[in-house]
Amino acid sequence: MMPVFAHGQLRLYLLALLDSGPKHGYELITALSDRFGGTYRPSPGTIYPRLARLEEEGLVTRSDEGRKGTYALTAAGRAELAARQGDLAAIEEDLAETVRTLADQVRDEVRGAMAGLRADLAAAAQEARASARSATGPDARATSRAHRAEIEAMLHEFRDEMRAEIRRADARGTIGRLTVDTVRTVLDSARTAIRGTLGSG
């Protein structure tokens, strides 16, 4: 994956995220993931060492609540953030371009995966039609009905599972344009691929 933050940018961006109030490390990771529409999620190994460094520099304080540490800006942290508003604006512009690039990569990967799936399904359909030519009559119809019931059950399960996932994401306010575009691409490709297996041969 392409670098997301240039040197020193993540440090400043963490200060900006804390400007709205204290946050746990996990909340900062989630906020960054949301900022990138889910295309990038920093690891704890990326975030916590930087928070520790900010604490050493006196820019943030950490208070422990059970097993979780809450980070908050100090007066020095607020002063640095205020002095670097121009740098922060430049970071936001860079991030907007990075999000667009990452989203394009995700779309390309999805299209590539679906193209491979279509090819696999087309090959399977040819084999199935070849086998079906020698299996006609009542037995073939019974087999077809059983397969139809299996497919319909899979579709119902998929629909219910995805609907629940989407509703949970909507409740968190994390559904972005990338998700909409990805769903459209996947469903269009899946529709074409499945129709390709339904020909009479």
N, C-alpha and C positions, 0 to 999 in steps of 0.2 A: 504494500500500500504506500502511496505517496506520503511524504511528511505532512502532517496536519498543522503543526505549530513550528514557526521558526524559533531560533534560539532566544530564550527570554520571554516569548510571547505567552506561553502557558502560565508562567509565574504571574504576569500582570492580569491575565484573564481570570485566574483564581481569585485575585483580589477583587476584581469587578463582580464576580459571582457572590462574594461574601458581603458586598456593599449593601445588599438588600436584607441582610440579617445573618445570624449564625447558622451554620450548616454542618451536618455530619459529612465525613468523607464520602460515604455512599451517595448522599444527596448531591454532592458536587459532581461525582461521576455521572449520575443520572441527568443532571442539568446539562452537562457537556454533551451527553448522548442525544438529548432532546434538541440541543442547538444544531446538531448535525443531522437531524431527521432520522436517527438510528443508523446512519451509514458509518459512524465511528463511535466507539465507546472505549475510553481510556482504561487501562488496567489499574488496579490498586497500586501496582509497582511503579506506575508512572505518576500517580497523584500524591500518594502519601509521602514519598521522599521530598517532593517540592513543598508540601505543607510543612514538613519538619524544618526545611530550610527557611521558609518564611517565618516560622516561629523563632528560629535562632536569630533571625535578623530583627526581631521585635515588631514585625508587621502584622502578625496574627497571634492570638492566644488560643490555647487549647484547654478545654475543661472536660473532664471525664464524667460520663453518665453511665454507670454500669460498665459494659464492655465497649461502649461507643465513645468516641471523642468528638466534641463539638468545637468547631473553629469559628473564631470571630475576629473582625478587624480591630486593630488597635488604633490609637490616634495617629501613630506614625504610618500605619497602613493606609488610613484614609487620606493622609497628607500626600503620600506617594501616588495614590490613585488620582487625586485631584490634580497633581502636577503633571500627570501623564495622560490626560484625557485625549490629547492629539494622537498619541501612540495607540490608545485604545480604539479610537475611531479607525485608524489604519488597520488594526487587527481585525475589526469587524468586516471591513471591506475584503481583506484577504480570506476570512472565513467564508464569506458569501460565495466567493469564487471557488474555494475548496469544496464547499457543499455541492455546488453545481457539478464540479468535476467528479466527485465521488458518486453522485447520483447517476451521472452518465455511465460510470463504470459498472454500477449495479445493474442498470438497465441492459447494458451490453452483455453482462454475464448471464442475466436472466434469458435474454433472447438466444444466446448461444446454447444454454442448457435446454431450452424448449426446442430449438432446432434439432439437437441431438435426440430428444425424446420423440419428436415427430418421425425422425428417420427410423428409430427403433420400433415404434408402433407400426409404421408402414411395413417394415420387414415382417413383423409378427402377423400383421393382417394378411399379407401374401401367403404365409405359411398356413394360417387358419383357413383361408379360402380354399387353398389346395387340399387341405384335409377334409373340408366340408363337402367337396365335390363327390367324395366317396362315402359320405354319410348323409343320406337323404331319408325322408320318410318320418314316421312318428317318433323314432328315437332321436333324430336330429332336432325335431321341434321341442321335445321335452328337454333336451340339453340346452337349447337356446333359451327356453323359459327360465331354467335354473340359472343360467349365466346372467340373464336380464335381472333377475331378483338379486343376485349378488352385486351387480353393478349399482342397482338402485339403492341397496343398503349402504354401499360405500359412498354414494353421492349424498345420501341423507346424513351420514356420519360426518362427512367432510363439511357440509353446509352448517350443521349444528356446532361443530368444533370451531370453525372459522368465525361464525357469527358471535360466539361467546368471546373469542379472542379479540375481535374488533370492538365489541362493546366495552370490554375491559380497557382497551387502549383509548377508546373515546372518553371513558370516564377519567382517564389520566390526562386527556388533552394531547395525546402524542401521535395522532393520525395526521400525517403530512402528505403533501402532493406526491412524494416519492412512493408512498404506500399505494395511493390510488393508481398511479401509473404502472407500478409493478403488478398489482392485481389485474389491471386491464390487459397487460401484456401476457401474463400467465394464462388467464382465462381464454383470451383469443387464441393463443397457441394450443392450449389444451382442447378447445372446441374443434379446431382444425384437425388436430391429431386424432381425436376420437372419431370424428366423422370419416376420416380416412380408413378406419377399420370397419366401418359399417357398410361398405359397398357390397353389392351382391356378387361381384367377381365375374 
